[in-house]
Amino acid sequence: MALLRRAFVALGIAGLVAAVLRIRGTGGTPPQQGGWRELSGPELR
């Protein structure tokens, strides 16, 4: 019986974590500007 209770507690905690991550919205759009560019001349110092 204890094993079954532990399994339900683990599933409940996993569900709470998934709900919090979904509500917070960990994704988002990546930046549309910036990034890498080639350096030349005095910028190399």
N, C-alpha and C positions, 0 to 999 in steps of 0.2 A: 504493500500500500504506500509506503514511503517513497518508493521509486516512482510510482505514478504521480504522486504529489510533486516531487521534484521536477518531473517532466512538464507538468502543467505550469509550474512556476517559471521554468526556463522559457516555455513558449510564451507566457504572458510578458516576461521581460523583453524577449525578442520583439514581440508585437509592439510594445511601448516604444522601444528604440526606433523601430521602423516608422511608427506614426510620428514621432518627434522629427525624424529626418525628413519625412515627407512634408510636414507642416513648415519646417524651417526653410526648405527649398535649397538644398546644398548646391544645386546647379547654377544656372545663370548663363548669360551670353558672354562669350569671350570678348576681350577688347578688340575694337575695330580699327584702332590706329596704333602706331608704335611698332615695336618688334625689332628685328635685326636689320642693320644696314651696314654697308661696307664703309670702313673708315679710310681716309686718305689724307696725306699731307700732315699738318700740325695736329690733327686729331689723334694721331698714332702715339703721341707722347703721353 
